[in-house]
Amino acid sequence: MDNRAKHPKSVLAIVITMLALGFVLHLVRGHAQTGKRDPSLAYKLADGPFAVETIDQTLHDANRNKDLPIRIAVPKTGGPFPVIVFSHGAGGSGQNYFGLTGFWASHGYVVIQPTHNDSLALRRENGEPLPSGPRQLVEEYLFNSEDWIERVRDITLVMDSLGDLEKRLPQLKEKLDQKRIGVGGHSYGAFTTQMIGGVTLDIPGQPKAQSFGDARPRALLLLSPQGKSANGLTENSWKLMTRPTMSMSGSNDSGVMGQLADWRRDPFTYSPAGDKYLVWIDGAFHMSFTGALAQSQTGQSPRGMLFSRLSQGTDQKAVFDYVKVASIAFWDAYLKGEPKAKTYLRSDTLVKYSNLTVKVDRK
């Protein structure tokens, strides 16, 4: 049956998400500038013209004998729309990130979010043991190439199932443009997206430079991506990443294993030139890209105090605005072919809008 999504609001759900996505409290403080911004310089900031509904479904993969929960955000009217498949961070859930995915849907996209096996909520539901903290969570997948590949197969299953979903669900009838697909992800989901996008991996004990790429996605969005590391990424891994790609990170987005934030520049640095973007946000933490820190940072409630602590005095509402503006311009440019969006990406308008808090590199 189809169920309307209910977005978790408990403090416990917030804490679980923060652990799952590898947020580190001892990061170096950054300063997102809070000066007055000119809204005319934002490509798109307000919600779009489409009302959005969410649908929970389960896909079955007969080859793996696996059920995959998915959440779909779809405009209630119009279509067909480009499809974005979005992969969550380690331990997260397809029910997270609605502040971003719902925003995209309101501007004319169907966004599908699978919940992968590493989801803490799913593991708890299945009675599986949970990691003690962010570091253990990362260590669980860091050397687990089987889990890397499972995640890729989840994304592949979603793309393979688009036609069936459109037939089964009245809400999706004539809504999906299967020729215009984008894939994005945050943290571990960015690694999954890179694999779909064609990075090659040196997996210990296996042939070097293995690729798990899929030719269907036209564009790739990497939020807090991984650089060269023990999970098989080398300087040569990105040579085949030829599709339009936007990487996004920031000054406080250090890795949970001790990597400096600059480590996350590697996918942009080592990929070939051509429709590549690096959006670097001063004051952005790992959790800034989820939208969680953009919510209320005031008050004495446990939730407000937690947000205040994690934000460390930065304007996280402004940071998340930059994430939304940059990402929707990218999708519009490369999934809808809108010239205005591509012009925006190639200009310094976002930098000016942010009062120099954002830096955009291109090649």
C-alpha positions in Angstrom: 0.0 0.0 0.0 1.1 3.6 -0.5 1.6 5.6 2.6 2.1 9.3 2.9 5.4 10.1 4.4 5.7 11.4 8.0 8.9 13.3 8.6 10.6 12.3 11.9 10.8 15.1 14.4 12.1 13.5 17.6 15.4 14.5 19.1 16.4 10.8 19.0 15.9 10.8 15.2 18.1 13.9 14.9 20.8 12.5 17.0 20.8 9.2 15.1 21.1 11.1 11.8 24.0 13.1 13.1 25.9 10.0 14.2 25.1 8.3 11.0 26.5 11.0 8.8 29.8 11.2 10.6 29.6 14.6 12.2 32.6 15.5 14.3 32.3 18.0 17.1 35.9 18.9 17.4 36.1 20.5 13.9 37.8 23.9 13.4 35.3 26.7 13.7 34.3 28.4 10.4 32.5 31.7 9.9 29.6 31.9 7.5 29.1 35.6 6.9 25.8 36.9 8.0 25.6 40.2 6.2 22.4 41.2 4.3 22.0 39.2 1.1 20.4 40.4 -2.1 17.7 37.8 -2.9 17.7 38.8 -6.6 21.2 37.2 -6.8 19.9 33.8 -5.8 19.0 31.5 -8.8 16.1 29.9 -7.1 15.7 30.0 -3.3 11.9 29.9 -2.5 10.0 26.6 -3.0 8.9 26.1 -6.5 5.4 26.2 -8.1 4.6 22.5 -7.6 2.9 21.1 -4.5 4.7 17.9 -3.4 3.5 14.6 -2.1 5.6 11.8 -0.7 5.1 8.1 -1.2 6.7 5.2 0.6 7.2 2.0 -1.4 9.2 -1.2 -1.3 11.1 -2.5 -4.4 12.0 -6.2 -4.6 15.2 -7.4 -6.2 14.7 -11.0 -7.1 18.4 -11.5 -8.0 19.4 -10.5 -4.4 16.2 -11.6 -2.7 16.1 -8.2 -1.2 13.4 -5.7 -0.4 14.5 -2.1 -0.8 12.5 0.7 1.0 12.2 3.9 -1.1 10.6 7.3 -0.5 9.4 9.3 -3.5 8.9 13.0 -3.6 6.7 13.9 -6.6 4.9 17.0 -7.8 1.2 16.6 -7.6 0.5 18.1 -11.0 2.3 18.3 -14.3 5.0 16.2 -15.8 6.9 14.4 -17.1 9.8 15.4 -14.9 13.4 14.5 -14.6 14.2 11.9 -12.0 16.8 12.3 -9.2 18.0 9.3 -7.2 19.5 10.4 -4.0 21.6 8.2 -1.7 21.8 8.9 2.1 24.9 9.0 4.3 26.2 6.1 6.4 23.5 5.0 8.8 21.0 7.5 7.5 17.7 6.9 5.8 15.7 7.6 2.6 13.4 9.5 4.9 16.0 12.2 5.7 17.0 15.2 3.6 13.4 16.4 2.8 14.4 20.0 3.2 16.6 19.5 0.1 14.8 16.7 -1.9 11.4 18.3 -1.3 12.8 21.6 -2.5 14.0 20.0 -5.7 10.6 18.2 -6.2 8.8 21.6 -5.8 10.8 22.8 -8.8 9.7 20.0 -11.1 11.7 16.8 -10.2 10.7 13.4 -9.0 13.2 12.5 -6.3 13.6 8.8 -5.2 15.5 8.0 -2.0 16.4 4.4 -1.2 17.1 3.3 2.3 20.3 1.2 2.2 21.3 -1.7 4.5 23.5 0.5 6.7 20.5 2.6 7.8 20.4 2.7 11.7 16.7 2.9 11.7 16.4 -0.2 9.4 19.0 -2.1 11.4 17.1 -1.3 14.6 13.9 -2.4 13.0 15.5 -5.7 12.0 17.0 -6.3 15.5 20.6 -5.9 14.3 23.4 -4.5 16.6 24.2 -0.8 16.2 27.6 0.9 16.1 28.7 2.7 19.3 29.4 5.9 17.5 30.4 7.7 14.2 33.9 6.2 14.0 32.7 2.6 14.4 30.0 3.3 11.8 32.5 4.5 9.3 34.9 1.6 10.1 32.1 -0.8 9.3 31.9 0.2 5.7 35.4 1.6 5.1 36.8 -1.8 4.1 33.5 -3.5 3.3 33.6 -3.5 -0.5 30.5 -5.8 -0.6 28.5 -3.1 1.1 29.8 -0.5 -1.4 28.6 -2.7 -4.3 25.2 -3.4 -2.6 24.5 0.3 -2.4 25.3 0.7 -6.1 22.9 -2.2 -6.9 20.2 -0.4 -4.9 20.6 2.7 -7.1 20.6 0.4 -10.2 17.4 -1.3 -9.0 15.7 2.1 -8.6 16.6 3.1 -12.2 15.5 -0.4 -13.4 12.2 0.0 -11.7 11.1 3.3 -13.0 8.8 1.9 -15.6 7.1 -0.5 -13.2 6.7 2.3 -10.6 4.9 4.5 -13.1 2.5 1.7 -14.0 1.8 0.7 -10.4 1.4 4.1 -8.8 -1.3 6.5 -10.1 0.6 9.4 -8.6 3.5 8.7 -11.0 1.5 8.2 -14.2 3.2 10.2 -17.0 5.4 11.8 -14.3 8.8 10.2 -15.0 11.1 11.2 -17.8 13.4 8.1 -17.8 15.8 9.8 -20.3 16.7 12.5 -17.9 18.1 11.0 -14.7 20.5 12.4 -12.2 22.1 10.7 -9.2 23.3 12.4 -6.0 24.3 11.6 -2.5 25.7 12.9 0.8 28.8 11.5 2.5 28.7 7.7 2.0 26.0 8.4 -0.5 28.4 10.6 -2.4 30.8 7.6 -2.6 27.9 5.5 -4.0 27.2 8.3 -6.5 30.9 8.4 -7.5 30.8 4.6 -8.1 27.7 5.0 -10.3 29.5 7.8 -12.1 32.4 5.7 -13.1 35.2 6.1 -10.6 37.6 3.1 -10.6 38.5 1.5 -7.3 41.6 -0.5 -6.2 39.9 -3.0 -3.9 42.3 -5.0 -1.8 42.7 -8.6 -3.0 40.9 -7.9 -6.3 41.9 -6.6 -9.8 42.8 -2.9 -9.8 40.8 -0.1 -11.3 37.4 -1.8 -11.1 34.4 0.2 -12.3 30.8 -0.1 -11.3 29.5 2.8 -13.4 26.1 3.1 -15.0 25.6 5.0 -18.2 22.1 6.2 -17.5 22.6 9.2 -15.2 23.3 12.5 -17.0 24.6 14.4 -14.0 26.1 13.7 -10.6 25.8 15.7 -7.3 28.4 14.9 -4.6 27.7 16.4 -1.2 30.6 15.9 1.2 32.4 13.5 -1.2 35.4 11.3 -0.3 38.9 11.9 -1.6 41.8 9.5 -1.9 41.5 7.0 0.8 41.6 3.4 2.0 38.3 2.7 0.3 39.9 2.2 -3.0 40.1 5.8 -4.4 43.5 6.9 -5.9 44.6 9.9 -8.0 43.7 7.9 -11.1 40.2 6.9 -9.9 38.4 9.9 -11.4 39.8 9.7 -15.0 36.6 8.3 -16.3 34.3 10.8 -14.5 33.4 12.6 -17.7 29.8 13.5 -16.9 28.7 16.9 -15.5 29.5 16.8 -11.8 29.1 19.2 -8.9 31.1 18.6 -5.7 30.1 20.5 -2.6 31.8 20.8 0.7 33.2 23.5 3.1 35.6 24.6 5.7 34.3 22.6 8.6 33.6 19.4 6.6 36.4 17.3 8.0 36.4 13.5 7.7 35.5 11.4 10.7 38.8 9.5 10.3 40.7 12.7 10.8 41.0 13.9 7.2 41.1 17.7 6.7 38.2 19.3 4.9 40.4 19.9 1.8 40.4 16.1 1.3 36.9 16.5 -0.1 38.2 18.6 -3.1 39.8 15.5 -4.7 36.9 14.4 -6.9 37.0 17.9 -8.6 40.8 18.1 -8.6 41.4 14.7 -10.3 38.4 14.4 -12.6 38.8 15.5 -16.3 37.8 19.0 -17.3 34.3 19.6 -18.7 31.2 20.7 -16.8 32.8 20.2 -13.4 32.0 22.4 -10.4 33.4 22.7 -6.9 31.2 24.7 -4.5 33.1 25.5 -1.3 31.1 27.1 1.6 32.9 28.8 4.5 31.3 27.6 7.7 29.8 24.4 6.2 29.9 21.4 8.5 29.2 17.8 7.4 25.6 18.1 8.6 25.0 21.4 6.9 24.1 19.7 3.7 21.3 17.7 5.3 19.3 20.8 6.3 19.2 19.7 10.0 21.4 22.6 11.2 19.3 25.1 9.2 16.4 24.6 11.6 15.9 26.5 14.8 19.2 27.0 16.6 17.6 28.9 19.6 15.7 27.9 22.6 16.3 25.7 25.7 14.7 22.6 24.4 17.1 19.6 23.9 16.6 20.0 20.1 17.4 23.7 20.1 20.4 23.3 22.4 21.8 20.5 20.2 21.5 22.6 17.1 23.1 25.5 18.8 26.1 23.4 19.9 26.6 21.9 16.5 26.3 25.2 14.6 29.1 26.8 16.7 27.8 30.3 16.0 27.6 30.0 12.2 24.6 31.0 10.1 23.5 27.6 9.0 20.3 28.8 7.5 22.4 30.8 5.0 24.7 27.9 4.4 21.8 25.6 3.5 20.4 28.3 1.3 23.6 28.2 -0.7 23.3 24.4 -1.0 19.8 24.7 -2.3 20.6 27.5 -4.8 23.7 25.7 -6.2 22.1 22.3 -6.5 18.9 23.4 -8.2 20.9 25.5 -10.7 23.0 22.4 -11.4 20.0 20.1 -11.9 18.2 22.7 -14.1 21.4 23.1 -16.2 22.1 19.5 -16.9 18.7 17.6 -16.5 16.5 20.3 -18.0 19.0 22.0 -20.3 18.0 25.5 -19.0 20.5 28.1 -20.4 19.8 30.5 -17.6 20.9 27.9 -15.1 24.2 27.1 -16.9 24.9 30.9 -17.2 24.3 31.2 -13.4 26.8 28.4 -12.7 29.4 29.9 -14.9 29.1 33.3 -13.3 30.1 34.7 -9.9 26.5 35.6 -9.0 26.3 32.9 -6.2 29.6 34.2 -4.8 28.2 37.7 -4.6 24.9 36.5 -3.2 26.8 34.8 -0.4 28.9 37.9 0.4 32.0 35.9 -0.5 31.1 33.0 1.8 30.9 30.7 -1.2 33.7 30.0 -3.7 32.9 28.3 -7.0 35.7 26.6 -9.0 35.0 25.3 -12.5 36.8 23.4 -15.2 
